[in-house]
Amino acid sequence: MNLVKASVIGKRLTVILAILLVLYILFLITKPAVISAFYYVFPPKDLPNPIFGMLDPLEFVEKPVANNNFSIELNTSNGRLPAGMPTRMKVYEFAPDYFSYEAGRAAQDNAQKLGFTDDELITDLKGDLYSWRSKISGGTLNINKNTKSLELKTPLVGKNIMYKAQTISSGSAAQGAISILTQINRFSDPLYSKGTNTVTFGKIQGNNLTMATNNTEIQFARVDFFRQIETVPILGPNPKIGLINVTLSAAKIQNTEMNYPFMTADVHEIIPNTEATYPIIPIDEAWAAVVSGKGVVVNVTPKGSSVFDSTTAPRVDRALIENIYMAYYETPEKQQYLQPIYVFDGKYNIGNAPGGEITIYYPAIQGQYIKPLEAIPTTPTPITQPSSPVQ
């Protein structure tokens, strides 16, 4: 081949490559219109049905860590993102609170079943929040008569001798917690009765509770209850803590209020039937956002600690994500709709040493279906869902 022929072939290849480049650029520009036209002629059979309109952005409760520049790596069993993740998911409506003239009386009945008497009431009966303080244990009980939210806390100072160590099984602890919750009408939701629970055994150390690792030192059992809907778990701000939880004494104590030193019940009824479905951010885009630091760390549990321990911000050098799944997100505060999220679970390292467990949340619904932040009343430093779709 002489130089003239080689030059001609080279020019033709250059022209062809230029034409292909122009066609590729035109395809990228017109791609959305082409896709829209295709779906107009051949509409998908399973389109989303966003009948609730624009949804409120989710607010996650961030767990502080000592450093924010840690790496996030995929460490699943096959080294890949999970396949077959949904492209759309249901959104459920929470049932509204109903006014009842009997709500105040019901709150007083609940208090009596927990061992608090009428003369221990420290608020009047005109407001929504009723509060009691036990003259025996010093514990405080708060019940919102409208939402039925309940919180019981008992100081443990000087009470170590009162709580005898006794072996108790996880099953017995769960049944004991369910029994008292049923008595005060906080376990009637079938989603909870068909749900799961975790039991953590504890003991008094100093003036606080900590995890008991030996059966001979168990003084308490804490039971955290979780519900699910259509096999999808419903998680709160911290995935390790149930929005209903009871800490009960391992050994029976004569004074009723001392048998349940700690209790939380934030019960919000979910309307289980829904026609609403919303499109989900693809898993690869959600993972890319999490790796770039846009996810929210909601749980960091150092090795050897438990739900009893209030740890300071631990150091995290490397997060190794072992499990990725879908869940629904619920908060103690009243929400209008139950929305899906991505959950990234795994372990973290401090240097090369194991540090403990870590969980990261990321909103799952595509951003064009979420209200802009400026349309939402401001709250102190919220961690919010992006207001534009991830593309």
ABEGO torsion letter per residue (X at the ends): XBAAAAAAAAAAAAAAAAAAAAAAAAAAAAAAAAAAAAAAABBBABBBBBAAEBBBBBBBBBBBBABAABBBBBABAAGBBBBGBBABBBBBBBBBBBBBAAAAAAAAAAAAAAGBBAAABABBAABABBBBBBAAAGBBBBBBAAAGBBBBBBBABGAAAABBBBBBBAAAAAAAAAAAAAAAGAAABAAAAABBBBBBBBBBBEABBBBBABAAABABBBBBBBBBBGGBBBBBABAABBABBBBBBABBBABAAAABABBBBBBBBBBABBABBBBBBBAAAAAAAAAAGABBBABBBBBGBBAABBBBBBBBABBBBABBBBBBBBBABBBABBBBBBBBBEBBBBEABBAEBBBBBBBABBAAABBBAAABBBBBGBBBBBABBBX
